[in-house]
């Protein structure tokens, strides 16, 4: 079974869908390859917006696949994986098109980092989301912490990463993490959200996105993400992290 799907609509919307519902749409190296392909495709003139979602109705993305990455023990091994995904999120962040995370289900850990890298986060009624990395004795490792410090009120962003818990949709709206809630089909919910944007020319959308891209470039966001990845790599090597992961995997 292919671990992802990419679908382009005639109106200019491109949707990347993680297709690993049995793994709660966790990210492995194949999903990374697919995301890179989708971001590259989104650069085409015919594409006006890129949306990211997960298959099924249980999970948007549960972050990195611990069963795939559990073999990474040292700081350097962790850094190689973390920096690769962080590089993809930087490409997503700086993409000159509007991007939408469609939270069709729970977003956990790195799944929240993936969602944070998108310009908009829309959520299906009843979902939960949270940066739970702290419960595994690590920090956000793909740049999500630095990203939400830019996109949310800093105090709210700090609360989300420091509490390391799942929040319900009402709290996520109050914190400023999600922008709107939809009912029913995920693709339909996204199409309703971006309908007016897709009426504009790609060049107009790019010009407006450039305002944000230029702001983030001047604020040194890429460098801050790199520092965040390095700090997480150091914690990854620690005994506390490996003990937490072992405990988690033994419960599965």
Phi and psi restraints in degrees (value plus and minus 20) as a CYANA .aco file:
   2 UNK   PHI     -86.8   -46.8
   2 UNK   PSI     114.3   154.3
   3 UNK   PHI     -98.8   -58.8
   3 UNK   PSI     -19.2    20.8
   4 UNK   PHI    -179.4  -139.4
   4 UNK   PSI     139.9   179.9
   5 UNK   PHI    -148.2  -108.2
   5 UNK   PSI     127.4   167.4
   6 UNK   PHI    -147.4  -107.4
   6 UNK   PSI     102.9   142.9
   7 UNK   PHI    -148.3  -108.3
   7 UNK   PSI     108.9   148.9
   8 UNK   PHI    -127.8   -87.8
   8 UNK   PSI     106.8   146.8
   9 UNK   PHI    -113.9   -73.9
   9 UNK   PSI     136.0   176.0
  10 UNK   PHI     -83.7   -43.7
  10 UNK   PSI     -45.8    -5.8
  11 UNK   PHI    -101.6   -61.6
  11 UNK   PSI     -19.1    20.9
  12 UNK   PHI      83.3   123.3
  12 UNK   PSI     -18.4    21.6
  13 UNK   PHI    -107.5   -67.5
  13 UNK   PSI     111.0   151.0
  14 UNK   PHI    -132.9   -92.9
  14 UNK   PSI     106.5   146.5
  15 UNK   PHI    -135.1   -95.1
  15 UNK   PSI     106.4   146.4
  16 UNK   PHI    -123.3   -83.3
  16 UNK   PSI     103.9   143.9
  17 UNK   PHI    -142.4  -102.4
  17 UNK   PSI      99.5   139.5
  18 UNK   PHI     -92.6   -52.6
  18 UNK   PSI     105.8   145.8
  19 UNK   PHI    -133.3   -93.3
  19 UNK   PSI      42.6    82.6
  20 UNK   PHI    -154.2  -114.2
  20 UNK   PSI      35.7    75.7
  21 UNK   PHI     -80.1   -40.1
  21 UNK   PSI     -49.0    -9.0
  22 UNK   PHI     -88.6   -48.6
  22 UNK   PSI     -38.7     1.3
  23 UNK   PHI    -130.7   -90.7
  23 UNK   PSI       0.8    40.8
  24 UNK   PHI      34.2    74.2
  24 UNK   PSI      16.8    56.8
  25 UNK   PHI      34.8    74.8
  25 UNK   PSI      19.3    59.3
  26 UNK   PHI     -89.2   -49.2
  26 UNK   PSI     132.3   172.3
  27 UNK   PHI    -112.6   -72.6
  27 UNK   PSI     106.7   146.7
  28 UNK   PHI    -140.3  -100.3
  28 UNK   PSI    -191.7  -151.7
  29 UNK   PHI     -86.6   -46.6
  29 UNK   PSI     -51.3   -11.3
  30 UNK   PHI     -86.9   -46.9
  30 UNK   PSI     -59.6   -19.6
  31 UNK   PHI     -85.1   -45.1
  31 UNK   PSI     -59.2   -19.2
  32 UNK   PHI     -77.7   -37.7
  32 UNK   PSI     -64.7   -24.7
  33 UNK   PHI     -78.7   -38.7
  33 UNK   PSI     -63.3   -23.3
  34 UNK   PHI     -85.5   -45.5
  34 UNK   PSI     -60.7   -20.7
  35 UNK   PHI     -84.0   -44.0
  35 UNK   PSI     -59.7   -19.7
  36 UNK   PHI     -81.7   -41.7
  36 UNK   PSI     -62.0   -22.0
  37 UNK   PHI     -81.9   -41.9
  37 UNK   PSI     -64.9   -24.9
  38 UNK   PHI     -83.2   -43.2
  38 UNK   PSI     -62.8   -22.8
  39 UNK   PHI     -83.5   -43.5
  39 UNK   PSI     -59.2   -19.2
  40 UNK   PHI     -83.6   -43.6
  40 UNK   PSI     -64.4   -24.4
  41 UNK   PHI     -82.1   -42.1
  41 UNK   PSI     -53.7   -13.7
  42 UNK   PHI     -86.3   -46.3
  42 UNK   PSI     -34.8     5.2
  43 UNK   PHI     -96.7   -56.7
  43 UNK   PSI     -31.8     8.2
  44 UNK   PHI     -85.8   -45.8
  44 UNK   PSI     129.7   169.7
  45 UNK   PHI     -81.2   -41.2
  45 UNK   PSI     -52.4   -12.4
  46 UNK   PHI     -91.3   -51.3
  46 UNK   PSI     -37.5     2.5
  47 UNK   PHI    -114.2   -74.2
  47 UNK   PSI     106.5   146.5
  48 UNK   PHI    -124.8   -84.8
  48 UNK   PSI     -42.1    -2.1
  49 UNK   PHI    -176.3  -136.3
  49 UNK   PSI     128.1   168.1
  50 UNK   PHI    -136.9   -96.9
  50 UNK   PSI     108.7   148.7
  51 UNK   PHI    -137.6   -97.6
  51 UNK   PSI     126.9   166.9
  52 UNK   PHI    -146.1  -106.1
  52 UNK   PSI     114.1   154.1
  53 UNK   PHI    -171.1  -131.1
  53 UNK   PSI    -197.4  -157.4
  54 UNK   PHI    -141.4  -101.4
  54 UNK   PSI     139.7   179.7
  55 UNK   PHI     -99.3   -59.3
  55 UNK   PSI     125.3   165.3
  56 UNK   PHI      66.1   106.1
  56 UNK   PSI    -189.6  -149.6
  57 UNK   PHI    -144.1  -104.1
  57 UNK   PSI      -6.4    33.6
  58 UNK   PHI    -118.1   -78.1
  58 UNK   PSI     -59.9   -19.9
  59 UNK   PHI    -162.5  -122.5
  59 UNK   PSI     114.7   154.7
  60 UNK   PHI     -94.5   -54.5
  60 UNK   PSI     -77.2   -37.2
  61 UNK   PHI    -188.5  -148.5
  61 UNK   PSI     113.8   153.8
  62 UNK   PHI    -119.5   -79.5
  62 UNK   PSI      -0.9    39.1
  63 UNK   PHI      66.4   106.4
  63 UNK   PSI    -174.3  -134.3
  64 UNK   PHI     -89.9   -49.9
  64 UNK   PSI     122.5   162.5
  65 UNK   PHI     -94.3   -54.3
  65 UNK   PSI      83.8   123.8
  66 UNK   PHI     -81.8   -41.8
  66 UNK   PSI     -50.5   -10.5
  67 UNK   PHI     -88.7   -48.7
  67 UNK   PSI     -46.6    -6.6
  68 UNK   PHI    -105.1   -65.1
  68 UNK   PSI     -54.7   -14.7
  69 UNK   PHI    -122.0   -82.0
  69 UNK   PSI     -19.1    20.9
  70 UNK   PHI     -83.9   -43.9
  70 UNK   PSI     -45.3    -5.3
  71 UNK   PHI     -93.4   -53.4
  71 UNK   PSI     -31.4     8.6
  72 UNK   PHI     -99.9   -59.9
  72 UNK   PSI      92.9   132.9
  73 UNK   PHI    -130.7   -90.7
  73 UNK   PSI     -58.0   -18.0
  74 UNK   PHI    -112.6   -72.6
  74 UNK   PSI     146.6   186.6
  75 UNK   PHI     -78.3   -38.3
  75 UNK   PSI     -64.6   -24.6
  76 UNK   PHI     -87.9   -47.9
  76 UNK   PSI     -58.8   -18.8
  77 UNK   PHI     -83.8   -43.8
  77 UNK   PSI     -63.7   -23.7
  78 UNK   PHI     -85.4   -45.4
  78 UNK   PSI     -61.6   -21.6
  79 UNK   PHI     -80.9   -40.9
  79 UNK   PSI     -57.3   -17.3
  80 UNK   PHI     -81.5   -41.5
  80 UNK   PSI     -65.3   -25.3
  81 UNK   PHI     -91.1   -51.1
  81 UNK   PSI     -67.3   -27.3
  82 UNK   PHI     -82.3   -42.3
  82 UNK   PSI     -62.6   -22.6
  83 UNK   PHI     -89.9   -49.9
  83 UNK   PSI     -50.0   -10.0
  84 UNK   PHI     -85.7   -45.7
  84 UNK   PSI     -66.4   -26.4
  85 UNK   PHI     -88.9   -48.9
  85 UNK   PSI     -56.7   -16.7
  86 UNK   PHI     -82.5   -42.5
  86 UNK   PSI     -57.2   -17.2
  87 UNK   PHI     -83.3   -43.3
  87 UNK   PSI     -57.6   -17.6
  88 UNK   PHI     -87.9   -47.9
  88 UNK   PSI     -60.9   -20.9
  89 UNK   PHI     -87.0   -47.0
  89 UNK   PSI     -52.9   -12.9
  90 UNK   PHI     -86.3   -46.3
  90 UNK   PSI     -59.7   -19.7
  91 UNK   PHI     -82.9   -42.9
  91 UNK   PSI     -61.1   -21.1
  92 UNK   PHI     -85.4   -45.4
  92 UNK   PSI     -64.1   -24.1
  93 UNK   PHI     -80.3   -40.3
  93 UNK   PSI     -62.0   -22.0
  94 UNK   PHI    -116.2   -76.2
  94 UNK   PSI     -13.2    26.8
  95 UNK   PHI     -80.6   -40.6
  95 UNK   PSI     114.1   154.1
  96 UNK   PHI    -105.3   -65.3
  96 UNK   PSI      22.3    62.3
  97 UNK   PHI    -164.4  -124.4
  97 UNK   PSI     133.3   173.3
  98 UNK   PHI     -85.5   -45.5
  98 UNK   PSI     121.6   161.6
  99 UNK   PHI    -146.4  -106.4
  99 UNK   PSI     123.0   163.0
 100 UNK   PHI    -152.2  -112.2
 100 UNK   PSI     108.2   148.2
 101 UNK   PHI    -113.3   -73.3
 101 UNK   PSI     100.2   140.2
 102 UNK   PHI    -118.2   -78.2
 102 UNK   PSI      81.0   121.0
 103 UNK   PHI    -101.3   -61.3
 103 UNK   PSI      70.2   110.2
 104 UNK   PHI     -98.0   -58.0
 104 UNK   PSI     -33.3     6.7
 105 UNK   PHI    -182.7  -142.7
 105 UNK   PSI    -183.2  -143.2
 106 UNK   PHI     -82.2   -42.2
 106 UNK   PSI     118.1   158.1
 107 UNK   PHI    -136.3   -96.3
 107 UNK   PSI     100.5   140.5
 108 UNK   PHI    -146.9  -106.9
 108 UNK   PSI     118.5   158.5
 109 UNK   PHI      35.0    75.0
 109 UNK   PSI    -139.2   -99.2
 110 UNK   PHI     -80.9   -40.9
 110 UNK   PSI     -42.0    -2.0
 111 UNK   PHI     -84.1   -44.1
 111 UNK   PSI     -55.4   -15.4
 112 UNK   PHI     -90.5   -50.5
 112 UNK   PSI     -53.0   -13.0
 113 UNK   PHI     -86.9   -46.9
 113 UNK   PSI     -61.8   -21.8
 114 UNK   PHI     -80.7   -40.7
 114 UNK   PSI     -64.8   -24.8
 115 UNK   PHI     -84.6   -44.6
 115 UNK   PSI     -59.4   -19.4
 116 UNK   PHI     -82.5   -42.5
 116 UNK   PSI     -51.5   -11.5
 117 UNK   PHI     -91.8   -51.8
 117 UNK   PSI     -33.8     6.2
 118 UNK   PHI    -105.7   -65.7
 118 UNK   PSI     133.3   173.3
 119 UNK   PHI     -86.3   -46.3
 119 UNK   PSI     -56.3   -16.3
 120 UNK   PHI    -150.3  -110.3
 120 UNK   PSI     127.7   167.7
 121 UNK   PHI    -147.3  -107.3
 121 UNK   PSI      95.7   135.7
 122 UNK   PHI    -133.3   -93.3
 122 UNK   PSI     123.3   163.3
 123 UNK   PHI    -148.9  -108.9
 123 UNK   PSI     118.9   158.9
 124 UNK   PHI     -90.9   -50.9
 124 UNK   PSI     122.0   162.0
 125 UNK   PHI     -73.4   -33.4
 125 UNK   PSI     111.4   151.4
 126 UNK   PHI      76.5   116.5
 126 UNK   PSI     -23.4    16.6
 127 UNK   PHI     -95.8   -55.8
 127 UNK   PSI     144.9   184.9
 128 UNK   PHI    -149.8  -109.8
 128 UNK   PSI     136.6   176.6
 129 UNK   PHI    -175.0  -135.0
 129 UNK   PSI     131.2   171.2
 130 UNK   PHI    -195.4  -155.4
 130 UNK   PSI     129.2   169.2
 131 UNK   PHI    -106.6   -66.6
 131 UNK   PSI      67.7   107.7
 132 UNK   PHI    -113.3   -73.3
 132 UNK   PSI      -6.8    33.2
 133 UNK   PHI     -75.6   -35.6
 133 UNK   PSI     -55.0   -15.0
 134 UNK   PHI     -79.2   -39.2
 134 UNK   PSI     -48.4    -8.4
 135 UNK   PHI     -90.7   -50.7
 135 UNK   PSI     -33.9     6.1
 136 UNK   PHI    -124.1   -84.1
 136 UNK   PSI      -4.4    35.6
 137 UNK   PHI      43.4    83.4
 137 UNK   PSI      10.0    50.0
 138 UNK   PHI    -154.2  -114.2
 138 UNK   PSI     153.5   193.5
 139 UNK   PHI    -124.2   -84.2
 139 UNK   PSI     158.5   198.5
 140 UNK   PHI     -74.8   -34.8
 140 UNK   PSI     114.3   154.3
 141 UNK   PHI    -140.8  -100.8
 141 UNK   PSI     -21.2    18.8
 142 UNK   PHI    -131.2   -91.2
 142 UNK   PSI     -12.5    27.5
 143 UNK   PHI      82.7   122.7
 143 UNK   PSI     -19.7    20.3
 144 UNK   PHI     -82.7   -42.7
 144 UNK   PSI     -53.3   -13.3
 145 UNK   PHI     -83.5   -43.5
 145 UNK   PSI     -68.4   -28.4
 146 UNK   PHI     -82.5   -42.5
 146 UNK   PSI     -57.5   -17.5
 147 UNK   PHI     -85.9   -45.9
 147 UNK   PSI     -67.3   -27.3
 148 UNK   PHI     -92.2   -52.2
 148 UNK   PSI     -41.3    -1.3
 149 UNK   PHI     -84.7   -44.7
 149 UNK   PSI     -46.8    -6.8
 150 UNK   PHI    -103.3   -63.3
 150 UNK   PSI     -52.7   -12.7
 151 UNK   PHI    -118.9   -78.9
 151 UNK   PSI     -38.3     1.7
 152 UNK   PHI    -141.2  -101.2
 152 UNK   PSI     147.7   187.7
 153 UNK   PHI     -79.1   -39.1
 153 UNK   PSI     109.6   149.6
 154 UNK   PHI     -72.1   -32.1
 154 UNK   PSI     -60.3   -20.3
 155 UNK   PHI     -83.8   -43.8
 155 UNK   PSI     -58.1   -18.1
 156 UNK   PHI     -89.2   -49.2
 156 UNK   PSI     -59.7   -19.7
 157 UNK   PHI     -83.5   -43.5
 157 UNK   PSI     -64.0   -24.0
 158 UNK   PHI     -82.7   -42.7
 158 UNK   PSI     -58.7   -18.7
 159 UNK   PHI     -81.9   -41.9
 159 UNK   PSI     -64.7   -24.7
 160 UNK   PHI     -81.7   -41.7
 160 UNK   PSI     -64.2   -24.2
 161 UNK   PHI     -97.0   -57.0
 161 UNK   PSI     -53.0   -13.0
 162 UNK   PHI    -100.2   -60.2
 162 UNK   PSI     -49.0    -9.0
 163 UNK   PHI     -98.6   -58.6
 163 UNK   PSI     -44.7    -4.7
 164 UNK   PHI      29.5    69.5
 164 UNK   PSI      27.5    67.5
 165 UNK   PHI    -153.4  -113.4
 165 UNK   PSI     151.2   191.2
 166 UNK   PHI    -108.5   -68.5
 166 UNK   PSI     118.0   158.0
 167 UNK   PHI    -133.0   -93.0
 167 UNK   PSI     127.6   167.6
 168 UNK   PHI     -99.3   -59.3
 168 UNK   PSI     146.3   186.3
 169 UNK   PHI     -78.0   -38.0
 169 UNK   PSI     -57.6   -17.6
 170 UNK   PHI     -82.2   -42.2
 170 UNK   PSI     -64.0   -24.0
 171 UNK   PHI     -86.9   -46.9
 171 UNK   PSI     -58.1   -18.1
 172 UNK   PHI     -83.7   -43.7
 172 UNK   PSI     -55.7   -15.7
 173 UNK   PHI     -90.0   -50.0
 173 UNK   PSI     -62.6   -22.6
 174 UNK   PHI     -83.0   -43.0
 174 UNK   PSI     -57.8   -17.8
 175 UNK   PHI     -93.6   -53.6
 175 UNK   PSI     -39.8     0.2
 176 UNK   PHI      71.1   111.1
 176 UNK   PSI      -5.5    34.5
 177 UNK   PHI    -100.2   -60.2
 177 UNK   PSI     -59.7   -19.7
 178 UNK   PHI    -132.1   -92.1
 178 UNK   PSI     132.9   172.9
 179 UNK   PHI    -120.3   -80.3
 179 UNK   PSI     -52.3   -12.3
 180 UNK   PHI    -178.1  -138.1
 180 UNK   PSI     141.2   181.2
 181 UNK   PHI    -137.2   -97.2
 181 UNK   PSI     118.8   158.8
 182 UNK   PHI    -144.8  -104.8
 182 UNK   PSI     141.8   181.8
 183 UNK   PHI    -132.1   -92.1
 183 UNK   PSI     131.9   171.9
 184 UNK   PHI      63.1   103.1
 184 UNK   PSI    -168.4  -128.4
 185 UNK   PHI     -85.0   -45.0
 185 UNK   PSI     117.5   157.5
 186 UNK   PHI     -84.7   -44.7
 186 UNK   PSI     -67.0   -27.0
 187 UNK   PHI     -82.2   -42.2
 187 UNK   PSI     -61.0   -21.0
 188 UNK   PHI     -84.1   -44.1
 188 UNK   PSI     -60.1   -20.1
 189 UNK   PHI     -82.1   -42.1
 189 UNK   PSI     -60.0   -20.0
 190 UNK   PHI     -87.8   -47.8
 190 UNK   PSI     -64.0   -24.0
 191 UNK   PHI     -80.7   -40.7
 191 UNK   PSI     -58.0   -18.0
 192 UNK   PHI     -86.1   -46.1
 192 UNK   PSI     -58.1   -18.1
 193 UNK   PHI     -88.0   -48.0
 193 UNK   PSI     -59.0   -19.0
 194 UNK   PHI    -121.2   -81.2
 194 UNK   PSI     -14.4    25.6
 195 UNK   PHI     -71.2   -31.2
 195 UNK   PSI     -69.3   -29.3
 196 UNK   PHI     -90.6   -50.6
 196 UNK   PSI     -56.0   -16.0
 197 UNK   PHI     -80.7   -40.7
 197 UNK   PSI     -60.1   -20.1
 198 UNK   PHI     -91.0   -51.0
 198 UNK   PSI     -30.0    10.0
 199 UNK   PHI     -97.7   -57.7
 199 UNK   PSI     -38.3     1.7
 200 UNK   PHI    -106.4   -66.4
 200 UNK   PSI     141.7   181.7
 201 UNK   PHI     -93.7   -53.7
 201 UNK   PSI     130.7   170.7
 202 UNK   PHI     -75.9   -35.9
 202 UNK   PSI     -58.6   -18.6
 203 UNK   PHI     -83.7   -43.7
 203 UNK   PSI     -53.7   -13.7
 204 UNK   PHI     -89.2   -49.2
 204 UNK   PSI     -65.6   -25.6
 205 UNK   PHI     -82.2   -42.2
 205 UNK   PSI     -61.0   -21.0
 206 UNK   PHI     -83.6   -43.6
 206 UNK   PSI     -61.4   -21.4
 207 UNK   PHI     -82.5   -42.5
 207 UNK   PSI     -60.4   -20.4
 208 UNK   PHI     -90.5   -50.5
 208 UNK   PSI     -60.5   -20.5
 209 UNK   PHI     -83.8   -43.8
 209 UNK   PSI     -52.7   -12.7
 210 UNK   PHI     -80.1   -40.1
 210 UNK   PSI     -49.8    -9.8
 211 UNK   PHI     -79.9   -39.9
 211 UNK   PSI     -61.0   -21.0
 212 UNK   PHI     -93.6   -53.6
 212 UNK   PSI     -64.9   -24.9
 213 UNK   PHI     -77.4   -37.4
 213 UNK   PSI     -64.3   -24.3
 214 UNK   PHI     -85.4   -45.4
 214 UNK   PSI     -58.5   -18.5
 215 UNK   PHI     -82.0   -42.0
 215 UNK   PSI     -66.1   -26.1
 216 UNK   PHI     -87.2   -47.2
 216 UNK   PSI     -56.3   -16.3
 217 UNK   PHI     -83.6   -43.6
 217 UNK   PSI     -63.7   -23.7
 218 UNK   PHI     -88.8   -48.8
 218 UNK   PSI     -46.1    -6.1
 219 UNK   PHI    -104.0   -64.0
 219 UNK   PSI     -19.6    20.4
 220 UNK   PHI      48.0    88.0
 220 UNK   PSI      12.3    52.3
 221 UNK   PHI     -83.3   -43.3
 221 UNK   PSI     -60.1   -20.1
 222 UNK   PHI     -79.4   -39.4
 222 UNK   PSI     -63.2   -23.2
 223 UNK   PHI     -85.8   -45.8
 223 UNK   PSI     -58.0   -18.0
 224 UNK   PHI     -87.0   -47.0
 224 UNK   PSI     -56.5   -16.5
 225 UNK   PHI     -83.2   -43.2
 225 UNK   PSI     -63.1   -23.1
 226 UNK   PHI     -80.0   -40.0
 226 UNK   PSI     -60.4   -20.4
 227 UNK   PHI     -86.2   -46.2
 227 UNK   PSI     -58.6   -18.6
 228 UNK   PHI     -82.8   -42.8
 228 UNK   PSI     -63.1   -23.1
 229 UNK   PHI     -81.9   -41.9
 229 UNK   PSI     -64.1   -24.1
 230 UNK   PHI     -83.7   -43.7
 230 UNK   PSI     -60.6   -20.6
 231 UNK   PHI     -84.9   -44.9
 231 UNK   PSI     -61.0   -21.0
 232 UNK   PHI     -84.5   -44.5
 232 UNK   PSI     -57.3   -17.3
 233 UNK   PHI     -80.4   -40.4
 233 UNK   PSI     -59.3   -19.3
 234 UNK   PHI     -83.6   -43.6
 234 UNK   PSI     -65.1   -25.1
 235 UNK   PHI     -86.9   -46.9
 235 UNK   PSI     -53.8   -13.8
 236 UNK   PHI     -77.2   -37.2
 236 UNK   PSI     -58.0   -18.0
 237 UNK   PHI     -91.8   -51.8
 237 UNK   PSI     -36.7     3.3
 238 UNK   PHI     -88.2   -48.2
 238 UNK   PSI     133.0   173.0
 239 UNK   PHI     -82.7   -42.7
 239 UNK   PSI     -54.7   -14.7
 240 UNK   PHI     -80.9   -40.9
 240 UNK   PSI     -62.8   -22.8
 241 UNK   PHI     -84.8   -44.8
 241 UNK   PSI     -67.3   -27.3
 242 UNK   PHI     -83.8   -43.8
 242 UNK   PSI     -56.0   -16.0
 243 UNK   PHI     -85.8   -45.8
 243 UNK   PSI     -61.8   -21.8
 244 UNK   PHI     -84.7   -44.7
 244 UNK   PSI     -61.8   -21.8
 245 UNK   PHI     -86.4   -46.4
 245 UNK   PSI     -63.4   -23.4
 246 UNK   PHI     -78.0   -38.0
 246 UNK   PSI     -64.0   -24.0
 247 UNK   PHI     -82.8   -42.8
 247 UNK   PSI     -61.7   -21.7
 248 UNK   PHI     -85.0   -45.0
 248 UNK   PSI     -65.8   -25.8
 249 UNK   PHI     -88.0   -48.0
 249 UNK   PSI     -51.3   -11.3
 250 UNK   PHI     -90.0   -50.0
 250 UNK   PSI     -40.1    -0.1
 251 UNK   PHI    -102.7   -62.7
 251 UNK   PSI     -37.1     2.9
